[in-house]
Amino acid sequence: MALTRRTGQLLWSVGDDAVGYQSPTALTLAGQRQVVTVGNTVMMGLLPESGKVLWKYDYETRNQEGTTQPVLVGADRILL
């Protein structure tokens, strides 16, 4: 989700995946500025202004409490 800085008003919200200890990360990936979110079963790239989903990757975990953080590796790869 994104909130306005001044008022805390909700700007947009995307998805319903549970989140453990993950934080969204702002990255420029493949030339596109985006927010990369990692939930417990879904990773997504979102436009910061609107929350529009640029890409989505579903995955399985052994436990449902995630701690994964994306790290940019080069211009077009993410390490989890």
Sequence and secondary structure as in RCSB ss.txt:
>XXXX:A:sequence
MALTRRTGQLLWSVGDDAVGYQSPTALTLAGQRQVVTVGNTVMMGLLPESGKVLWKYDYETRNQEGTTQPVLVGA
DRILL
>XXXX:A:secstr
 EE TTT  EEE       SS   EEEEETTEEEEEEE SSEEEEE TTT  EEEEEE   SSS      EEETT
TEEE 
